[in-house]
Amino acid sequence: MATLKGLCMLFAHRPTCIKRLLIIEDDPLTAFDNEHTLKHSGYDIVATVDSGEAAVPIMAAEPIDALVLDLGLAGNMTGREVARLARDRGIAVLLVTGQCPEDAADIAVACLAKPHNPSALVAALRAVESMTCKNEAPRKVGGLRTYWRPAAA
């Protein structure tokens, strides 16, 4: 655990416009690891849930800047459905999944492939911040596909 905390502190930064996160992950260990990593990196974790059915009311009731979303979820609602709802509400979506789908650009800002290490997760969120907050191309991150489209000036 000390190693993870050390990595998180090493890669810690002050989040810019993306501060409040909703983690949607059906694997409890992965969810715990993601929450721990992101909390120690300065993010406010609004909630960690395992299904779309649990995520939707939180997105409706709480200000959320970004989702850290696995596509394979518990319940009947798919990760794609959750991503589309978030996108329509102006919430940035970082997919964190075993294989990035071909239509990921339609539903997310970026897709981080599993497995990943804690520093890659933090770097992926930094990339999402670069694209959504600063309208800049992000730095390269291993295992991350980005779908950046510069905003018109």
Rosetta constraint file for C-alpha pairs under 8 A:
AtomPair CA 1 CA 5 HARMONIC 6.31 0.50
AtomPair CA 2 CA 6 HARMONIC 6.04 0.50
AtomPair CA 3 CA 7 HARMONIC 6.20 0.50
AtomPair CA 4 CA 8 HARMONIC 6.14 0.50
AtomPair CA 4 CA 37 HARMONIC 7.41 0.50
AtomPair CA 4 CA 118 HARMONIC 7.39 0.50
AtomPair CA 5 CA 9 HARMONIC 6.13 0.50
AtomPair CA 5 CA 37 HARMONIC 7.57 0.50
AtomPair CA 5 CA 40 HARMONIC 7.08 0.50
AtomPair CA 6 CA 10 HARMONIC 6.06 0.50
AtomPair CA 7 CA 11 HARMONIC 6.22 0.50
AtomPair CA 7 CA 118 HARMONIC 7.35 0.50
AtomPair CA 7 CA 119 HARMONIC 6.75 0.50
AtomPair CA 8 CA 12 HARMONIC 5.69 0.50
AtomPair CA 8 CA 37 HARMONIC 6.10 0.50
AtomPair CA 8 CA 38 HARMONIC 7.91 0.50
AtomPair CA 8 CA 40 HARMONIC 5.88 0.50
AtomPair CA 8 CA 41 HARMONIC 5.68 0.50
AtomPair CA 8 CA 118 HARMONIC 7.16 0.50
AtomPair CA 8 CA 119 HARMONIC 6.90 0.50
AtomPair CA 9 CA 40 HARMONIC 6.88 0.50
AtomPair CA 9 CA 41 HARMONIC 6.63 0.50
AtomPair CA 11 CA 41 HARMONIC 7.10 0.50
AtomPair CA 11 CA 119 HARMONIC 6.46 0.50
AtomPair CA 11 CA 122 HARMONIC 7.23 0.50
AtomPair CA 11 CA 123 HARMONIC 7.98 0.50
AtomPair CA 12 CA 40 HARMONIC 7.34 0.50
AtomPair CA 12 CA 41 HARMONIC 4.54 0.50
AtomPair CA 12 CA 42 HARMONIC 6.78 0.50
AtomPair CA 12 CA 122 HARMONIC 7.98 0.50
AtomPair CA 13 CA 41 HARMONIC 6.40 0.50
AtomPair CA 13 CA 42 HARMONIC 6.80 0.50
AtomPair CA 14 CA 41 HARMONIC 7.84 0.50
AtomPair CA 14 CA 42 HARMONIC 6.23 0.50
AtomPair CA 15 CA 19 HARMONIC 5.62 0.50
AtomPair CA 15 CA 42 HARMONIC 6.63 0.50
AtomPair CA 15 CA 43 HARMONIC 6.77 0.50
AtomPair CA 15 CA 126 HARMONIC 7.78 0.50
AtomPair CA 15 CA 129 HARMONIC 7.87 0.50
AtomPair CA 16 CA 129 HARMONIC 6.94 0.50
AtomPair CA 16 CA 133 HARMONIC 7.30 0.50
AtomPair CA 17 CA 65 HARMONIC 7.39 0.50
AtomPair CA 17 CA 129 HARMONIC 6.85 0.50
AtomPair CA 17 CA 133 HARMONIC 5.92 0.50
AtomPair CA 18 CA 43 HARMONIC 7.98 0.50
AtomPair CA 18 CA 65 HARMONIC 5.12 0.50
AtomPair CA 18 CA 66 HARMONIC 6.45 0.50
AtomPair CA 18 CA 129 HARMONIC 6.24 0.50
AtomPair CA 18 CA 133 HARMONIC 7.84 0.50
AtomPair CA 19 CA 42 HARMONIC 7.70 0.50
AtomPair CA 19 CA 43 HARMONIC 5.12 0.50
AtomPair CA 19 CA 44 HARMONIC 5.83 0.50
AtomPair CA 19 CA 65 HARMONIC 6.33 0.50
AtomPair CA 19 CA 66 HARMONIC 7.95 0.50
AtomPair CA 20 CA 43 HARMONIC 6.22 0.50
AtomPair CA 20 CA 44 HARMONIC 4.80 0.50
AtomPair CA 20 CA 45 HARMONIC 5.88 0.50
AtomPair CA 20 CA 46 HARMONIC 6.16 0.50
AtomPair CA 20 CA 63 HARMONIC 7.30 0.50
AtomPair CA 20 CA 64 HARMONIC 5.27 0.50
AtomPair CA 20 CA 65 HARMONIC 5.23 0.50
AtomPair CA 20 CA 66 HARMONIC 6.74 0.50
AtomPair CA 21 CA 43 HARMONIC 6.95 0.50
AtomPair CA 21 CA 44 HARMONIC 6.16 0.50
AtomPair CA 21 CA 45 HARMONIC 4.94 0.50
AtomPair CA 21 CA 46 HARMONIC 5.75 0.50
AtomPair CA 21 CA 47 HARMONIC 7.47 0.50
AtomPair CA 21 CA 64 HARMONIC 5.85 0.50
AtomPair CA 21 CA 65 HARMONIC 6.01 0.50
AtomPair CA 21 CA 66 HARMONIC 5.13 0.50
AtomPair CA 21 CA 67 HARMONIC 5.69 0.50
AtomPair CA 21 CA 68 HARMONIC 7.08 0.50
AtomPair CA 22 CA 45 HARMONIC 6.08 0.50
AtomPair CA 22 CA 46 HARMONIC 5.56 0.50
AtomPair CA 22 CA 47 HARMONIC 5.35 0.50
AtomPair CA 22 CA 48 HARMONIC 6.06 0.50
AtomPair CA 22 CA 49 HARMONIC 7.93 0.50
AtomPair CA 22 CA 55 HARMONIC 7.81 0.50
AtomPair CA 22 CA 64 HARMONIC 6.71 0.50
AtomPair CA 22 CA 66 HARMONIC 6.55 0.50
AtomPair CA 22 CA 67 HARMONIC 4.91 0.50
AtomPair CA 22 CA 68 HARMONIC 6.30 0.50
AtomPair CA 23 CA 31 HARMONIC 7.20 0.50
AtomPair CA 23 CA 34 HARMONIC 7.84 0.50
AtomPair CA 23 CA 35 HARMONIC 7.30 0.50
AtomPair CA 23 CA 45 HARMONIC 7.42 0.50
AtomPair CA 23 CA 47 HARMONIC 6.40 0.50
AtomPair CA 23 CA 48 HARMONIC 4.63 0.50
AtomPair CA 23 CA 49 HARMONIC 6.36 0.50
AtomPair CA 23 CA 67 HARMONIC 5.86 0.50
AtomPair CA 23 CA 68 HARMONIC 4.79 0.50
AtomPair CA 23 CA 69 HARMONIC 6.11 0.50
AtomPair CA 24 CA 31 HARMONIC 7.56 0.50
AtomPair CA 24 CA 48 HARMONIC 5.85 0.50
AtomPair CA 24 CA 49 HARMONIC 5.00 0.50
AtomPair CA 24 CA 50 HARMONIC 5.39 0.50
AtomPair CA 24 CA 51 HARMONIC 6.57 0.50
AtomPair CA 24 CA 52 HARMONIC 7.57 0.50
AtomPair CA 24 CA 55 HARMONIC 7.09 0.50
AtomPair CA 24 CA 67 HARMONIC 7.23 0.50
AtomPair CA 24 CA 68 HARMONIC 6.18 0.50
AtomPair CA 24 CA 69 HARMONIC 4.90 0.50
AtomPair CA 24 CA 70 HARMONIC 6.20 0.50
AtomPair CA 24 CA 73 HARMONIC 7.72 0.50
AtomPair CA 25 CA 30 HARMONIC 7.21 0.50
AtomPair CA 25 CA 31 HARMONIC 5.47 0.50
AtomPair CA 25 CA 48 HARMONIC 7.37 0.50
AtomPair CA 25 CA 49 HARMONIC 6.33 0.50
AtomPair CA 25 CA 50 HARMONIC 4.87 0.50
AtomPair CA 25 CA 51 HARMONIC 7.30 0.50
AtomPair CA 25 CA 69 HARMONIC 6.32 0.50
AtomPair CA 25 CA 70 HARMONIC 5.34 0.50
AtomPair CA 25 CA 72 HARMONIC 7.78 0.50
AtomPair CA 25 CA 73 HARMONIC 6.46 0.50
AtomPair CA 26 CA 31 HARMONIC 7.17 0.50
AtomPair CA 26 CA 49 HARMONIC 7.30 0.50
AtomPair CA 26 CA 50 HARMONIC 4.15 0.50
AtomPair CA 26 CA 51 HARMONIC 6.74 0.50
AtomPair CA 26 CA 70 HARMONIC 7.63 0.50
AtomPair CA 26 CA 72 HARMONIC 7.18 0.50
AtomPair CA 26 CA 73 HARMONIC 5.19 0.50
AtomPair CA 26 CA 74 HARMONIC 5.74 0.50
AtomPair CA 27 CA 31 HARMONIC 6.05 0.50
AtomPair CA 27 CA 50 HARMONIC 7.45 0.50
AtomPair CA 28 CA 32 HARMONIC 6.07 0.50
AtomPair CA 29 CA 33 HARMONIC 6.16 0.50
AtomPair CA 30 CA 34 HARMONIC 6.05 0.50
AtomPair CA 31 CA 35 HARMONIC 6.07 0.50
AtomPair CA 31 CA 48 HARMONIC 6.95 0.50
AtomPair CA 32 CA 36 HARMONIC 6.05 0.50
AtomPair CA 33 CA 37 HARMONIC 6.05 0.50
AtomPair CA 34 CA 38 HARMONIC 6.05 0.50
AtomPair CA 34 CA 118 HARMONIC 7.48 0.50
AtomPair CA 34 CA 121 HARMONIC 7.79 0.50
AtomPair CA 35 CA 39 HARMONIC 5.99 0.50
AtomPair CA 35 CA 45 HARMONIC 6.91 0.50
AtomPair CA 35 CA 48 HARMONIC 7.33 0.50
AtomPair CA 36 CA 40 HARMONIC 6.23 0.50
AtomPair CA 37 CA 41 HARMONIC 6.30 0.50
AtomPair CA 37 CA 118 HARMONIC 6.15 0.50
AtomPair CA 37 CA 122 HARMONIC 7.71 0.50
AtomPair CA 38 CA 42 HARMONIC 6.59 0.50
AtomPair CA 38 CA 43 HARMONIC 5.56 0.50
AtomPair CA 38 CA 44 HARMONIC 7.86 0.50
AtomPair CA 38 CA 45 HARMONIC 7.60 0.50
AtomPair CA 38 CA 122 HARMONIC 6.83 0.50
AtomPair CA 39 CA 43 HARMONIC 5.08 0.50
AtomPair CA 39 CA 44 HARMONIC 6.20 0.50
AtomPair CA 39 CA 45 HARMONIC 6.60 0.50
AtomPair CA 41 CA 122 HARMONIC 7.23 0.50
AtomPair CA 46 CA 62 HARMONIC 7.80 0.50
AtomPair CA 46 CA 64 HARMONIC 7.53 0.50
AtomPair CA 47 CA 58 HARMONIC 7.90 0.50
AtomPair CA 49 CA 54 HARMONIC 6.23 0.50
AtomPair CA 49 CA 55 HARMONIC 6.45 0.50
AtomPair CA 50 CA 54 HARMONIC 7.14 0.50
AtomPair CA 50 CA 55 HARMONIC 8.00 0.50
AtomPair CA 50 CA 73 HARMONIC 6.09 0.50
AtomPair CA 50 CA 74 HARMONIC 5.74 0.50
AtomPair CA 51 CA 55 HARMONIC 6.33 0.50
AtomPair CA 51 CA 73 HARMONIC 5.24 0.50
AtomPair CA 51 CA 74 HARMONIC 4.82 0.50
AtomPair CA 51 CA 75 HARMONIC 5.52 0.50
AtomPair CA 51 CA 76 HARMONIC 7.97 0.50
AtomPair CA 51 CA 77 HARMONIC 7.05 0.50
AtomPair CA 52 CA 56 HARMONIC 6.06 0.50
AtomPair CA 52 CA 73 HARMONIC 7.10 0.50
AtomPair CA 52 CA 74 HARMONIC 7.68 0.50
AtomPair CA 52 CA 75 HARMONIC 7.00 0.50
AtomPair CA 52 CA 76 HARMONIC 7.72 0.50
AtomPair CA 52 CA 77 HARMONIC 5.22 0.50
AtomPair CA 52 CA 78 HARMONIC 6.69 0.50
AtomPair CA 52 CA 79 HARMONIC 6.83 0.50
AtomPair CA 52 CA 81 HARMONIC 7.89 0.50
AtomPair CA 52 CA 82 HARMONIC 5.84 0.50
AtomPair CA 53 CA 57 HARMONIC 7.56 0.50
AtomPair CA 53 CA 75 HARMONIC 6.87 0.50
AtomPair CA 53 CA 76 HARMONIC 7.69 0.50
AtomPair CA 53 CA 77 HARMONIC 6.40 0.50
AtomPair CA 54 CA 58 HARMONIC 7.14 0.50
AtomPair CA 55 CA 59 HARMONIC 6.23 0.50
AtomPair CA 55 CA 82 HARMONIC 7.73 0.50
AtomPair CA 56 CA 60 HARMONIC 6.29 0.50
AtomPair CA 56 CA 82 HARMONIC 7.35 0.50
AtomPair CA 57 CA 61 HARMONIC 6.11 0.50
AtomPair CA 58 CA 62 HARMONIC 5.66 0.50
AtomPair CA 59 CA 63 HARMONIC 7.02 0.50
AtomPair CA 59 CA 64 HARMONIC 6.48 0.50
AtomPair CA 59 CA 86 HARMONIC 7.56 0.50
AtomPair CA 64 CA 91 HARMONIC 6.60 0.50
AtomPair CA 65 CA 91 HARMONIC 5.42 0.50
AtomPair CA 65 CA 92 HARMONIC 6.33 0.50
AtomPair CA 66 CA 91 HARMONIC 5.24 0.50
AtomPair CA 66 CA 92 HARMONIC 4.46 0.50
AtomPair CA 66 CA 93 HARMONIC 5.57 0.50
AtomPair CA 66 CA 94 HARMONIC 7.23 0.50
AtomPair CA 67 CA 86 HARMONIC 7.76 0.50
AtomPair CA 67 CA 91 HARMONIC 7.12 0.50
AtomPair CA 67 CA 92 HARMONIC 6.33 0.50
AtomPair CA 67 CA 93 HARMONIC 4.87 0.50
AtomPair CA 67 CA 94 HARMONIC 5.95 0.50
AtomPair CA 67 CA 95 HARMONIC 7.88 0.50
AtomPair CA 68 CA 93 HARMONIC 6.44 0.50
AtomPair CA 68 CA 94 HARMONIC 5.04 0.50
AtomPair CA 68 CA 95 HARMONIC 6.02 0.50
AtomPair CA 68 CA 96 HARMONIC 6.51 0.50
AtomPair CA 69 CA 79 HARMONIC 7.05 0.50
AtomPair CA 69 CA 83 HARMONIC 7.73 0.50
AtomPair CA 69 CA 93 HARMONIC 6.99 0.50
AtomPair CA 69 CA 94 HARMONIC 6.10 0.50
AtomPair CA 69 CA 95 HARMONIC 4.81 0.50
AtomPair CA 69 CA 96 HARMONIC 5.64 0.50
AtomPair CA 69 CA 97 HARMONIC 7.68 0.50
AtomPair CA 70 CA 79 HARMONIC 6.47 0.50
AtomPair CA 70 CA 95 HARMONIC 5.79 0.50
AtomPair CA 70 CA 96 HARMONIC 5.01 0.50
AtomPair CA 70 CA 97 HARMONIC 5.06 0.50
AtomPair CA 71 CA 78 HARMONIC 6.69 0.50
AtomPair CA 71 CA 79 HARMONIC 4.11 0.50
AtomPair CA 71 CA 80 HARMONIC 6.50 0.50
AtomPair CA 71 CA 95 HARMONIC 7.13 0.50
AtomPair CA 71 CA 96 HARMONIC 7.54 0.50
AtomPair CA 71 CA 97 HARMONIC 6.13 0.50
AtomPair CA 72 CA 78 HARMONIC 6.96 0.50
AtomPair CA 72 CA 79 HARMONIC 6.21 0.50
AtomPair CA 72 CA 97 HARMONIC 7.71 0.50
AtomPair CA 73 CA 77 HARMONIC 7.53 0.50
AtomPair CA 73 CA 78 HARMONIC 6.47 0.50
AtomPair CA 73 CA 79 HARMONIC 6.39 0.50
AtomPair CA 77 CA 81 HARMONIC 6.55 0.50
AtomPair CA 77 CA 82 HARMONIC 7.34 0.50
AtomPair CA 78 CA 82 HARMONIC 6.55 0.50
AtomPair CA 79 CA 83 HARMONIC 6.08 0.50
AtomPair CA 80 CA 84 HARMONIC 6.16 0.50
AtomPair CA 80 CA 107 HARMONIC 6.89 0.50
AtomPair CA 81 CA 85 HARMONIC 6.31 0.50
AtomPair CA 82 CA 86 HARMONIC 6.19 0.50
AtomPair CA 83 CA 87 HARMONIC 6.03 0.50
AtomPair CA 83 CA 93 HARMONIC 6.43 0.50
AtomPair CA 83 CA 107 HARMONIC 5.57 0.50
AtomPair CA 83 CA 108 HARMONIC 6.79 0.50
AtomPair CA 84 CA 88 HARMONIC 6.09 0.50
AtomPair CA 84 CA 107 HARMONIC 5.62 0.50
AtomPair CA 85 CA 89 HARMONIC 6.37 0.50
AtomPair CA 86 CA 90 HARMONIC 6.34 0.50
AtomPair CA 86 CA 91 HARMONIC 4.97 0.50
AtomPair CA 86 CA 92 HARMONIC 7.08 0.50
AtomPair CA 86 CA 93 HARMONIC 7.11 0.50
AtomPair CA 87 CA 91 HARMONIC 5.33 0.50
AtomPair CA 87 CA 92 HARMONIC 6.41 0.50
AtomPair CA 87 CA 93 HARMONIC 7.04 0.50
AtomPair CA 87 CA 107 HARMONIC 6.72 0.50
AtomPair CA 87 CA 108 HARMONIC 7.41 0.50
AtomPair CA 92 CA 108 HARMONIC 6.96 0.50
AtomPair CA 92 CA 109 HARMONIC 6.35 0.50
AtomPair CA 92 CA 128 HARMONIC 7.58 0.50
AtomPair CA 92 CA 132 HARMONIC 7.55 0.50
AtomPair CA 93 CA 107 HARMONIC 7.37 0.50
AtomPair CA 93 CA 108 HARMONIC 4.75 0.50
AtomPair CA 93 CA 109 HARMONIC 5.62 0.50
AtomPair CA 93 CA 110 HARMONIC 7.02 0.50
AtomPair CA 94 CA 108 HARMONIC 5.99 0.50
AtomPair CA 94 CA 109 HARMONIC 6.05 0.50
AtomPair CA 94 CA 110 HARMONIC 5.15 0.50
AtomPair CA 94 CA 111 HARMONIC 5.68 0.50
AtomPair CA 94 CA 112 HARMONIC 7.25 0.50
AtomPair CA 94 CA 124 HARMONIC 7.83 0.50
AtomPair CA 94 CA 125 HARMONIC 7.39 0.50
AtomPair CA 94 CA 128 HARMONIC 7.35 0.50
AtomPair CA 95 CA 100 HARMONIC 7.71 0.50
AtomPair CA 95 CA 108 HARMONIC 6.56 0.50
AtomPair CA 95 CA 110 HARMONIC 6.28 0.50
AtomPair CA 95 CA 111 HARMONIC 4.47 0.50
AtomPair CA 95 CA 112 HARMONIC 6.06 0.50
AtomPair CA 96 CA 111 HARMONIC 5.83 0.50
AtomPair CA 96 CA 112 HARMONIC 4.76 0.50
AtomPair CA 96 CA 113 HARMONIC 5.87 0.50
AtomPair CA 96 CA 114 HARMONIC 6.51 0.50
AtomPair CA 97 CA 111 HARMONIC 7.38 0.50
AtomPair CA 97 CA 112 HARMONIC 6.54 0.50
AtomPair CA 97 CA 113 HARMONIC 5.35 0.50
AtomPair CA 97 CA 114 HARMONIC 5.41 0.50
AtomPair CA 98 CA 113 HARMONIC 5.42 0.50
AtomPair CA 98 CA 114 HARMONIC 4.66 0.50
AtomPair CA 98 CA 115 HARMONIC 7.03 0.50
AtomPair CA 99 CA 113 HARMONIC 5.89 0.50
AtomPair CA 99 CA 114 HARMONIC 7.28 0.50
AtomPair CA 100 CA 104 HARMONIC 6.56 0.50
AtomPair CA 100 CA 111 HARMONIC 6.02 0.50
AtomPair CA 100 CA 112 HARMONIC 7.38 0.50
AtomPair CA 100 CA 113 HARMONIC 6.49 0.50
AtomPair CA 103 CA 107 HARMONIC 7.11 0.50
AtomPair CA 104 CA 108 HARMONIC 5.67 0.50
AtomPair CA 104 CA 110 HARMONIC 7.57 0.50
AtomPair CA 104 CA 111 HARMONIC 7.15 0.50
AtomPair CA 105 CA 109 HARMONIC 6.64 0.50
AtomPair CA 105 CA 110 HARMONIC 7.37 0.50
AtomPair CA 105 CA 146 HARMONIC 7.93 0.50
AtomPair CA 105 CA 147 HARMONIC 5.44 0.50
AtomPair CA 108 CA 147 HARMONIC 7.43 0.50
AtomPair CA 109 CA 128 HARMONIC 6.54 0.50
AtomPair CA 109 CA 131 HARMONIC 7.96 0.50
AtomPair CA 109 CA 146 HARMONIC 6.17 0.50
AtomPair CA 109 CA 147 HARMONIC 5.35 0.50
AtomPair CA 109 CA 148 HARMONIC 6.63 0.50
AtomPair CA 110 CA 124 HARMONIC 7.79 0.50
AtomPair CA 110 CA 128 HARMONIC 6.85 0.50
AtomPair CA 110 CA 144 HARMONIC 6.86 0.50
AtomPair CA 110 CA 145 HARMONIC 5.52 0.50
AtomPair CA 110 CA 146 HARMONIC 4.21 0.50
AtomPair CA 110 CA 147 HARMONIC 5.67 0.50
AtomPair CA 110 CA 148 HARMONIC 7.95 0.50
AtomPair CA 111 CA 144 HARMONIC 5.60 0.50
AtomPair CA 111 CA 145 HARMONIC 5.17 0.50
AtomPair CA 111 CA 146 HARMONIC 6.44 0.50
AtomPair CA 112 CA 116 HARMONIC 7.71 0.50
AtomPair CA 112 CA 121 HARMONIC 7.53 0.50
AtomPair CA 112 CA 124 HARMONIC 6.95 0.50
AtomPair CA 112 CA 143 HARMONIC 5.62 0.50
AtomPair CA 112 CA 144 HARMONIC 4.38 0.50
AtomPair CA 112 CA 145 HARMONIC 6.46 0.50
AtomPair CA 113 CA 143 HARMONIC 5.30 0.50
AtomPair CA 113 CA 144 HARMONIC 6.42 0.50
AtomPair CA 114 CA 143 HARMONIC 7.92 0.50
AtomPair CA 116 CA 120 HARMONIC 6.17 0.50
AtomPair CA 116 CA 121 HARMONIC 7.00 0.50
AtomPair CA 116 CA 143 HARMONIC 7.46 0.50
AtomPair CA 117 CA 121 HARMONIC 6.68 0.50
AtomPair CA 118 CA 122 HARMONIC 6.49 0.50
AtomPair CA 119 CA 123 HARMONIC 6.02 0.50
AtomPair CA 120 CA 124 HARMONIC 5.91 0.50
AtomPair CA 120 CA 141 HARMONIC 6.69 0.50
AtomPair CA 120 CA 142 HARMONIC 7.02 0.50
AtomPair CA 120 CA 143 HARMONIC 7.90 0.50
AtomPair CA 121 CA 125 HARMONIC 6.44 0.50
AtomPair CA 122 CA 126 HARMONIC 6.31 0.50
AtomPair CA 123 CA 127 HARMONIC 6.20 0.50
AtomPair CA 123 CA 141 HARMONIC 6.60 0.50
AtomPair CA 124 CA 128 HARMONIC 6.33 0.50
AtomPair CA 124 CA 141 HARMONIC 6.68 0.50
AtomPair CA 124 CA 144 HARMONIC 6.69 0.50
AtomPair CA 125 CA 129 HARMONIC 6.16 0.50
AtomPair CA 126 CA 130 HARMONIC 6.22 0.50
AtomPair CA 126 CA 138 HARMONIC 7.84 0.50
AtomPair CA 127 CA 131 HARMONIC 6.33 0.50
AtomPair CA 127 CA 137 HARMONIC 7.88 0.50
AtomPair CA 127 CA 138 HARMONIC 4.76 0.50
AtomPair CA 127 CA 139 HARMONIC 6.47 0.50
AtomPair CA 128 CA 132 HARMONIC 6.01 0.50
AtomPair CA 128 CA 138 HARMONIC 7.47 0.50
AtomPair CA 129 CA 133 HARMONIC 5.23 0.50
AtomPair CA 129 CA 134 HARMONIC 7.04 0.50
AtomPair CA 130 CA 134 HARMONIC 5.08 0.50
AtomPair CA 130 CA 135 HARMONIC 6.20 0.50
AtomPair CA 130 CA 136 HARMONIC 5.32 0.50
AtomPair CA 130 CA 137 HARMONIC 6.55 0.50
AtomPair CA 130 CA 138 HARMONIC 5.55 0.50
AtomPair CA 131 CA 135 HARMONIC 4.71 0.50
AtomPair CA 131 CA 136 HARMONIC 5.09 0.50
AtomPair CA 131 CA 137 HARMONIC 5.91 0.50
AtomPair CA 131 CA 138 HARMONIC 6.33 0.50
AtomPair CA 131 CA 148 HARMONIC 6.16 0.50
AtomPair CA 131 CA 150 HARMONIC 7.74 0.50
AtomPair CA 132 CA 136 HARMONIC 7.91 0.50
AtomPair CA 135 CA 150 HARMONIC 5.88 0.50
AtomPair CA 135 CA 151 HARMONIC 6.51 0.50
AtomPair CA 136 CA 150 HARMONIC 7.17 0.50
AtomPair CA 137 CA 148 HARMONIC 6.78 0.50
AtomPair CA 137 CA 150 HARMONIC 7.96 0.50
AtomPair CA 140 CA 144 HARMONIC 7.59 0.50
